[in-house]
Amino acid sequence: MASEPSKLDIQLRDEVKETDLSSRMSTTTEEAGEKQLEPPANDTSPSPEGPQEGDALSDYLTGYKLLTLLCSVGLIFFVLLLDNSIISTAVPKITSEFHSLPDVGWYAGAYQLASSVLQPLTGKLYTYFPTKWTFLCFFFVFEVGSLLCAVATSSPFFIVGRLVAGLGVSGLQNGSLTIVAGAVPLEKRAFYLGLVIGAGQLGLVIGPLIGGLFTQYVTWRWCFYINLPIGAVAGVLLALLRCPEQVVKAPFSLALVRRVIPQLDIFGFILFAPAAILLLLALQFGSGNTYAWDSSVIIGLFVGAGVSAILFLLWEWKAGDVAIIPFSMVKNRIVWASCLQYVALISSVFVGTQYLPIYFQAVKGVGPVLSGVYLLPSILSQIIFVLGSGALITKIGYYLPFAVLAGIGATIGSALISTWGPHTSTGMWIGYQVIYGIRGCGIQLAVVAIQNALPAKQSQLGVSFLVFCQTFSAAVFVVVGNTIFTQSLINGTIKQVPSISPADVLRAGGSADAIRSLVPPGSPELAALLRVFSTSFDTVCYLMIALASISVLASFGMGWVDTRKKPQEKPEAIAEA
């Protein structure tokens, strides 16, 4: 009898390696479900699943090594989102040089298709293969795509470059977050992830400004050449650093590749790819006015996407924990609530980033460069709130209040911005953007919540699923915003400026000079036309308000969790209990 407790303790310590030792009995009950995801540690048979949990979970960086890693990853994250937005001001020049206005939709569409389709599979790759070298492989593909775009001699050549860049991007955002998560403990991740995400958001906002400068004063090709030197510096720094893993991984070898391939859920990916491609094609063709929304082509694409999605979901349910999107992970309340909070908040930001410059250029009459400057109150306040909330969470441990505050700030800020008109004062548009910047409190918190809720072995899959949801939803809601803006512009033009054709207004785009050239100088119709653009912008703001409100509601499901490091009892004390 005396030997039984000792044997039970040994078994518990083997099976529940990552849990709170002070609550042995409750943890054992919870782990019963988790053991479906990972085999017992005392199973001596060779496992085909590759990485296992081990000592690397607490192998963190400090000092100059951590600073260097953050700088390199932050630079790459900056380049990633810079590339996403810098093209907006270069597109008119590119289409003029290549005589390819009908292809303009594919400049962004090819990029989104490639990055969205491959996204779920990247989580599996980061789970089994070394994080740093997997990340650098994706970054190399992205750099090759940037080079192809920079040297393109035709529109098809340029589209191929965007496609290649999108393939590289598919593994960069979640890879960046995974690298930072492995380098710092959980209680400090909110702050350091905020630094990296803040750098990326800076690139997203100043992209149109830099793109305008290059296009106007140098050449549009530098919008892509700029990725090469910045990327080279960041890539070399990262290659020379040691990047701690969250789990122990087997050394890379052909035997590892053969063992991992069955775990990648290739068949699930084959089913997922057409669903994503067909849906994005339907959105691309519909928003670009290539086909009418009620045409047989668009309807057929939506139906094909729906059927493929159903087949994919059935297969994922059958595949269980080997699936690229395991249902056992997604049904976790903290996981799906965090994804919903992140998707809603970031989609609101993406929609705002696209239409705020249109307001400043079309309504206020400034150029591309100055419109980028006018966005600084929003991005600077966001960065301040990102860093401030990260520092406070490190001290108090609870992230939920900041997620709620971010959603409330974004909702109120969007509502105030929706009141802008042609005569809004400088103080108002600066002040309202500062309030809108409160959204920065919650931008990084979904990553922290998911990594805290999932076992270390599923952490990469969780982050990959989060980034996929964000990427895919942002593409969808940008199209929704474009449809709302376009329809409002057409209806407003017909009612308020009947002498101008709505088609001419749409062809003019959003630049100040093009819009003002639609009416004779000094014409009273100019004021009416500017009101139409202002009202259309306000209508898009209602979408931003709705998305931000959803993020508030989703925040309450992210869990009241203290992420601070808890003292652990010694194993001897547990054995005596």
N, C-alpha and C positions, 0 to 999 in steps of 0.2 A: 504493500500500500504506500509505503514511503517513497517509492520510486515513481509512482504514477504522476503526481504533480510536476515533477521535474521533466518527465517526458512530454507532458502537455505543454509546458512552458517552452520547451525547445521547438515543438511544432508550431506554436503560435509565433515565436520569434522568426521562424523561417518563412511563414506564410504572410505575416503582416508586418513587413519590414519598414514600410513608409508611414505607419499610423501612429497615433498618439498612444504611447505606452501606458499612460496614466489611466486610460479608459479601455482596458483590455477586453472586457466582456462585450461592451457596445460595439467596439471596433470589429470584433470577430463576427458579429451579426451583419454589419455593413459590408465586410469583406466577402461574405458569402456570395453576393452578387457580383463583386468585382472579379472574383476568381474565374468567372466565365470569360473575362477579357485577357487574363494572363495566367500561365500555368504556375503551379506551386514552385517555390524556390527550391524545395528539396527533391524535385523531380530530376533524376539523374539522366534521363534520356535526352539525347541531343535535340534541341529546339530549332525548328525551322524559322522562327520568328525573328531571328537576328538579335537586336539589342535587348538587354535586360537591365533592370535597375541595379545600381551599384554605388560605389564611393563617389563617383563623379557628380552626384547630385549636390554636393556641398563644395565643389571645387570652383571657387569664385575668384575674380580678379579684383585688384585694388590698385590705388596709386596711378602712376603714369601708364601702366599697362591698360588699366580700365579706361583712362582718358583717351589713349590712342585708339582703342577699339571703338569707343563711342564716336570719336571724330570720324573714323573711316566708315562706320556703318551709317552715321548721320549724313555724311557726304553722299553716300550711295542712295540713301533714302531721299535726299534733296534732289539729286539728279533724276531719280525715278519719277517723282511728281512734277519736277520741272519739265521733263519731257512730255508729260501728260497734258500740260497747259500751254507750253511755249508755242505749240504749233498753231494755236488759234489765230494769232496775229500774222502768221506767215502764210496761211492757206491762200488768201487772195493773190499774193505774189506768185506762189507756186502754181496755182491754176492758170494764171496769166502766162507764165513762162512755158508750161507744158500744153497750153490750150486744152485744158482738161476739166472744165467746170462740172461736167456730168460725173466725174470720178471723185468729187470732193467728199462725198459721204464715205467712201472707202478708206480715206486717209485716217479717219478715226475708227471706222468699222473693222478694218483688218486687224488693227491693234487690239481692239476689244475682243474680237473673236478669238484670237490666238491666246490672249492672256486668260480669258474666262474659261475656255475649254480645258486647258491644261492645269488649271488651278487646283482642283481636288486631288489630282495625282501627285502634285508636289509635296503634299503633306506626308504621303507614304514614303517618298524618296528621302525626306528629312528624317523620318522615323528610323530608317534602317542604315543610311549611309552617313559618313562624316558631314556634319553641318557646314563647316567652313568651306570645304572643297565643293560640296554640292552647290552652295551659294555662289561661289566664284565661277562655277561652270555656267550657271544661269546668267551671271553678270557678264561673262564673256560673250554669250549669245546676244545679250542686249546691246553690248558695245558694237558687235558686228552689224547688228541691225541699224544702229545709229550711223555707222560708217556708210552703209549701203544707201541710206536716205540722203546723206550729205553729198554723195557723189552721183546720185541718180541723174540719168540723162533723159528719162521719159516718165510718164505717169505710171505705167505698169511696173517699171523698175522701182519707183518710189513706194508703191503699194507693197511690193515684195519686202522692201526694207522695213516698212511698218509692221508687216506680218512677223518677220524675224525678231524685231525688237519686242513685239508682244509676247512671243514665246519665251524670251528671256525674262520679261517682267513678271510672268506668271509665278516665278519662284522667288522673287526678290523681296516683296513686302513682307510675306510671312517668314521668309528667311531672316530678314533683318530683326524682326521681333523675337524670333527664336534664338538668335545669337545673343541678343541683349539679355533675354531671360536666363540663358545659361551662364552668363557672366556675373550676375548680381543675385542676391537672395530675394525671396518673394516680397519681404517687407519693404524693400527699396525699389522694386521694379516700377511702381507707379511714377516715381520721379524720373528714373533713367529712360523709361519708355516714353515719357512725356518729352524729354529732350530730343529723342530721335524723331518722334512723330511731329514735334514742333518744327524741326528742320525740314521735314517733308512738306508740311503745310506752308512753310515760307516759300518753298520752291513752287508749290501749286499756285500761290497768289502772285508772285513776282514773275512767273513765267510769261504772261502776256506783255509785261513791261520789258523784259529782256528781249523777247521775240520782236517787239516793236522797234527796239533800238537796232538790233541786228538787221532786220528787214529794211529799215529806213536808211541806215547809215553804212552798212557793210554789205551783207548778202544773207538771204534766208538760209543758206546752207550752214551758216554758223549756229543756227538753232540746233543743229545736230552735231556739228563738230565740237561744240562745247562739252558734250558728254565724254569725249575721248580723253582730254588731259585731266579733267576732274576725276573721271573714273579710273584712270591709270594710277594716279596718286593714291586714291582710296583703296584700290584693289591690291597694290603692292604692300601698303601698310597692313591690310588685313591678312595677306598671305604670310607675312613675317610674324604675325601674332599667334599666340596660342588661344584658341577659342574653346572654353570649357563646354562639355556636353552636359545635357540634363540627365542622360542615362549612359551607361557603359555600352559601347558599340563594338562589334567585332571588326578587326582590321579589314580594310578593303581587299578583296580577292575575287577571282573568278568563281571560286566555290561559294562565296557570300552572294554573288549575283545570282547564281543558279538557285541558291536556297531562298532568296528573297522574291524572285519573280512570281512564284505562286501566291505570295502574300500581297502583291500589288493590285489585285482585283482588276486585271486587264480587261476582262469581259465587261465588268461594270463600267469602266472608262469608255469602252466601245459603245455601250448603250447611252452613256451620258453625253458624249460628244455631239451626236446628231440632234439631241434635244436642245442643247445650248446653242448650237449653230443655227438651227431652224428658227428658234425664237429671236435671236439677235438679227438674223436676216429679215425676219418679218418687221421688226422694229426699225431696222435700217432702211428698208424699202419704203415703209409707210411714212416715216418721218421725213425722208428725203423727197417725198412726192414722186418717187419713181412709179409707184402704183397707188391707187386709191385704197383706203383702209378697208373698204367693202369689196375689193376686187377678189377674184378667185385665187390669184397668186398669194395674196396676204392671208386669206382665210385658209388656204391649203398649207401654208407654212405654219400657221398657228396650230392647225389640227395635227400636222406631222410632229410638231414639238410636243404637243400634249400626249400623243400616243407613245412617243419615244420616252417621255418623262415617266409615264405609267409603267412601262416595261423596265425602266431603270430602277424605279422604286421597288418593284416586285423582286427584282434581282438582288438589290441591296438588302431587302428584308431576309431573303434566303441566304445570302452570303454571311450574315451575322457580323461578327467582329473583324472579319477579314475585309469587309467592304471599305471602299474609299471614303464613304460617309457612314460610319456605323450608327445604326439606329439607337443602340445602347448609349451612345454618346449624345446624340441629338436630343433624346427624350429627357435628358437631365435638365431640370428647370433652369438652373443657373446658366447652362450653356445656351439654350434657345432664347432665354430672356436677354442675355448679354448680346447675342447676335442681333436680336431685334432692336435693342437700344443703340448698338453701334451702326447698324444699317440705316436706321431712321435719322440719327444725328449726322452721319457722314453724308448721306444722300442730300439732306438739307443744305449742308455746306457746299457740296458739289454744284447743286442747282444755283445757289447764291453766287458762287464763284463764276459761273457762266454768265449770269444776267446782270450782276452789279456793274461790270464794265460797259455793258450795253446801255444801262441807264446813264452813266456818266458821259459816254460818247454821244449817244443819240439825243438825250434830253438836255444834258448840261453843255454839250457842244465842245468837249475837250478831245484831244487826240489820244492814240493808244498809250503813249508813254505816260501822260499825265493821268489817264484813267487808272493806270497801275499804281501811281503814287497815291491817288485818292482812296485806294483799298488798304493802305497801310494801317489806319486806325483799327480795322477789323483784325488783321493778321497779328499786329503787335500786341493788342489786348488779348488775343487768343493765346499767344505764346506765354504771356505773363500769367494767365490763369492756368495754363498747362503746368508750368513749373511750380506755381504756388500751390496748386492742389496736390501735385506729386509730393512736395515737401511736407505738407500737412498730413497726408495719408501715411507717410513714413513715420510720423510721430504718433498719430492717434489710431492708425490701423484700419479704420473703417472707410470703405470707398463708396458705399451706397449714398450717403448724403451729397457727395460731390457729383455723382451721376444724375441725381434728381435736380440739383442746382444747375447743371449744364443744360439739361432739357428745358428747364423753366427760363433760363437766360436766353436760350436760342429762340424759344417761343415768343417771349416778350420782344426781343430784338427784331425778329422777323415781322411781328405785328407793327412795330414802330416804323420799320423800313417800308412797309406797305403803304404808309401815309405820304411817302415822298411824291413830290410833283415837280413841275418845271421851275418853280420859284422857291424850292426848299433851301433854307439858309445853310451856310457852311457849318455853323455850329451844330445844327440839327443832324446833318448827315455824318458828321464826325462822332457826335455823342451817341447816336443810335447804333453806329457800327461798334463802338466800344462796348455797349450793352450786349450786342450780338456776339462779341468776343468771349462772353462768359461761357459759351459752348466749350471752350478749351478745358474746362474742369473735368469733362467726361470723355474726352476723345480716346484716352489710353486705357480707360478702366475696364472695358470689356475683355481686353487681353489679360489683365490681372485677375479678373473674376474667373475666367475660363481656366487659366493655368492653376489657380488655387482649387478649383472644383474637380479637375481631372487628375488621375494618376500620371506620374511623369512620363510614362510610356505613351500615353495618348495626347500629351501636351502639343506636339507638333501637328497632329491631326486636328486638334481643336482650333489652333491658330489658323491653320490652312482653311478650315471650314469657315471661320469668321471672315477671313480676307476674301474668300470666294463670294460669300454672301454680300459683302460690301462692294466688291468689284461688279458683280452681276446686277445688283440693285441700283448702283449708281448709273450704270448704262441704261437701265430701264427708266429711271426717274428723270434723267436728262432728256430722254425722248418725250416723256410725259410733259415735262416743262416746256419743251420746244413746241409740242402740239398746242398746249394752252396758250403760249405766247403768240404763236402764229394765228390761231383762230381768233383770238382777241384783237390782234392787229388788223386782220381782214375785216371783221365786223365793225370795228371802230372807224376804219378808213371809209367804209361804205356809208356809215351814218354821219360822220362829222366832216369828212373831206371828200365829198362825192366827185369832185373834179379830178381826183387822182386815182389811177387804177391801183387796186390792191396788189396786182402782180408787179407793178413798178415799185411799190413800197417794199415788197419782199425781195426783189432783185437788188434794191439799194443796200440791203444789209443793215448794219448798225453803226456805221461810221458817221461822224458828224457832218463831213462835207457832202457825202452821198445823199444823206437825208435832206439837207438844206438845198440841194440842187434840184429837188423834186418840185419846188415852188419858186416863182419869180422872187428876186430880192425885194424885201420890204413887204411882201404879200401878207395880208392878215391870216391867210390859210396856214402859215408856218406855225403860229401859236396853236391852232387846232391840231395840226399834225403832231406836234410835240406832246400835246395832251393825250393823243392816241397812244403814242409810244410809252408815256408815263403810266397810263392806265393799264396797258398790257403788261408792263413790268410789275405793277402792283398785283395783278391777277396771279402772276407766277409766285409772288410772295405768299399767297394763300396756300400754295402747295408746300412751301417751306414751313409755314406755321403748322400745317397738318402733320408733317413729318417730325418736326421738333416736339409736338404734343405727344406723338406716339412714343418717342424716346423717353418722355417723362413717365408714362405709364409702364413701359417695359423696365425701367430702372428699378421699380419696386420688386421685381422678380430676380434681381441679381444676387440676393442673399445678404443678410446682415452678418458679415464675416469679419473677424479681426485677423488681418494679414501679418501682424507683428510676430516675430519669432517667439515661440513659447518655450520655457525651460522644460527639459525632458528629464524624467526620473532615470536613475541608473538601472541597468538590467537586473542588478542584484536585488534592488528594492522591489522590482516586479516579481522576481522569483520568490521573495519572502511573502508577498501579498496573498 
